[in-house]
């Protein structure tokens, strides 16, 4: 699985650098808010509240990835750079 991330910040720890990242989808689902739908469907309201709570939780704890200082120096990753991370299972 390959996913695009935006770098929110960097922090150096000894011989490594921690990149603080946020998922950055190329195409984002358009979310329309209609208050009448919430009143007509109380379960939909509960689902919407749960979704908002999850988004707030993720915003408070951003994803991080740690790379070597040499790799960071080579690529010069900065805030607002976009990177691709490929997660593939080890089949061996």
C-alpha positions in Angstrom: 0.0 0.0 0.0 1.4 3.3 -1.0 0.1 6.5 0.6 1.0 10.2 0.4 1.8 12.2 3.5 2.6 15.8 4.3 5.4 16.6 6.7 4.2 18.8 9.5 7.5 19.1 11.3 10.9 17.5 12.0 12.7 16.8 15.2 16.3 15.5 15.6 17.1 12.8 18.2 20.8 11.9 18.2 21.5 10.0 15.0 17.9 10.0 13.8 15.3 12.4 12.7 11.6 12.0 13.5 9.2 13.3 10.8 5.8 14.3 12.0 3.4 13.5 9.2 -0.2 13.8 8.2 -2.1 11.7 5.6 -2.6 13.8 2.5 -5.0 12.1 0.0 -4.9 13.3 -3.5 -8.7 13.0 -3.9 -10.7 13.7 -0.9 -14.3 12.7 -0.4 -16.6 15.7 -0.4 -18.6 15.9 2.8 -21.8 17.7 2.7 -23.5 18.7 5.9 -27.3 18.7 6.0 -28.7 19.3 9.5 -32.1 17.9 8.4 -30.5 14.5 7.8 -29.2 14.5 11.4 -32.7 15.2 12.8 -34.3 12.6 10.6 -31.8 9.9 11.5 -30.6 9.9 15.1 -28.2 7.0 14.4 -26.6 9.1 11.6 -26.1 11.9 14.2 -24.3 9.5 16.6 -22.2 8.2 13.7 -21.3 11.8 12.8 -20.3 12.6 16.4 -18.1 9.5 16.5 -16.4 10.5 13.2 -15.7 14.0 14.6 -14.3 12.6 17.8 -11.9 10.3 15.9 -10.7 13.2 13.7 -10.0 15.3 16.8 -8.1 12.4 18.4 -6.0 11.9 15.3 -5.3 15.6 15.0 -4.0 15.6 18.6 -1.6 12.7 18.0 0.0 13.0 14.5 1.7 10.1 12.9 5.5 10.0 13.0 8.2 8.1 11.2 11.9 7.9 12.2 14.7 8.0 9.7 18.5 8.2 10.0 20.1 11.6 10.2 22.1 10.7 7.1 18.9 10.0 5.1 17.4 13.3 6.3 20.5 15.2 5.3 20.6 13.5 1.9 16.9 14.3 1.1 16.6 17.6 3.1 12.9 16.9 4.2 11.2 20.1 5.3 7.9 21.2 6.6 5.1 21.0 4.0 7.0 18.6 1.8 5.0 15.7 0.4 6.3 12.2 0.7 5.1 8.7 -0.4 5.4 5.9 2.1 5.0 2.3 0.7 3.9 -0.3 3.2 4.4 -3.8 1.9 4.2 -7.0 3.9 7.4 -9.0 4.2 6.5 -12.2 2.4 9.8 -14.0 3.3 
